[in-house]
């Protein structure tokens, strides 16, 4: 199994790749990204994280504030969400002050944006794991990942450490169960990522196309079934809907 | 009161105690034998409900959709089937414009199933907001030691309302994880009082993250549900701007302290000792919760 070797690309380089010269207007403060840029000549709002930073209460508030700013000042402008975060830092004070509620608030702001006609596109650019991915990136209409991104719940080594199941066992099972594997490609098999963009791709053109084609209905269970990585979810959901309609 | 403790009940007992007598109809019930292929492959016991009981019932004559997570089964953690049942239920609630109640008891994603559970939680969040857009009330009841953690902690904050007891705990990272990360000196996970003041119902109620703080009894939970079942909270520009301000103020006021008692005092608790010993509703009466 080839190990994913996360290349250290600077946050500015990632932004330039996605937004060209317009990336200059995006602010990076304590690894939190906020600003406006352009994609294919159209304005987009950008929120995100970089350098694998931890998202704390303050970071969540800053992202939320920028979403509100966009809703108020730039109606219907697409929102591009970049994810490169190792998660929420396990911290007692953050928990005491209700970090979950800060994340819930960020999600509410994004939901409001969606209802008001903003398209929401996520690009996983670096680490997109656990709670960091759940608190905004996974809430998009459509989710993409650079092939250099590490996407998923956690690496097999970490899963093994917590569950006490030998890593070799998980490794072997992951061949037939992509859910256990860690990375952008297996996550796409589950339907969690629409498409993985490679180094060769013209990502600006891809992003433009992603914005143009996005719709707001959640297609992940359908994708997961079609791609064979998540065979049960859609049918179980349909069964609930059918049995409850009786 | 019956003397029954809500946190000691099983998921099915909780549902039976909250629903009008005989009104609960389970969906995808255990006889259908829908079990996790992941756990089977790992040689871990499976459960015929995959750790979540879902269905519909009546509460005070009003139809509701109800889900109860089973904490005794892998900590109520969310795998592919568990998660899909939950997504389906909220989607049914949106379709039928029927309130949806989740009795939470989960540490979050079921690690044995990897990313599938994580995606299921994200899908359920979308379904919860589908309900909210239609003004269909969604309520999370957080009333056990296992509480609402990880992705399920975040998901609980997406619902219109949270009902908690003093037993309930709400957060993302649990005390053991934080202890490992920050060291025992900063957070001793065996210090129960500190754990409860960090993530417990009383602190969450004080700060406004729980809408009701009730006795650890099914009757009390039912009363609170009856009051909230018909009420939805809008997600609009006014509501998110007000919340932004509130959360900013909270961080400004308390971000520099690591002492929960400072938060309690700041939120209007005058006698910490008495408030620590008070039951949920007594506590709610003692503390004039800051807005």
Interface residues (C-beta under 8 A of the other chain):
Chain A: X57 X58 X61 X64 X65 X68 X71 X72 X88 X89 X90 X91 X92 X93 X95 X96 X97 X98 X99 X100 X101 X102 X103 X104 X105 X107 X108 X109 X111 X112 X115 X130 X131 X133 X134 X135 X138 X139 X151 X152 X153 X154 X159 X162 X163 X165 X169 X173 X174 X177 X179 X180 X181 X182 X186 X187 X190 X191 X192 X218 X220 X221 X224 X230 X232 X233 X234 X236 X237 X238 X239 X240 X241 X243 X244 X245
Chain B: X27 X28 X34 X37 X38 X41 X42 X54 X56 X65 X80 X81 X83 X84 X85 X87 X88 X89 X91 X92 X95 X96 X109 X111 X112 X113 X114 X115 X116 X117 X118 X119 X120 X121 X122 X123 X125 X126 X127 X129 X132 X133 X148 X150 X151 X153 X154 X156 X157 X158 X170 X171 X172 X173 X177 X178 X180 X181 X182 X186 X187 X197 X198 X199 X203 X204 X207 X209 X235 X236 X237 X239 X240 X241 X243 X244 X247 X248 X250 X251 X254 X255 X257 X258 X260 X263
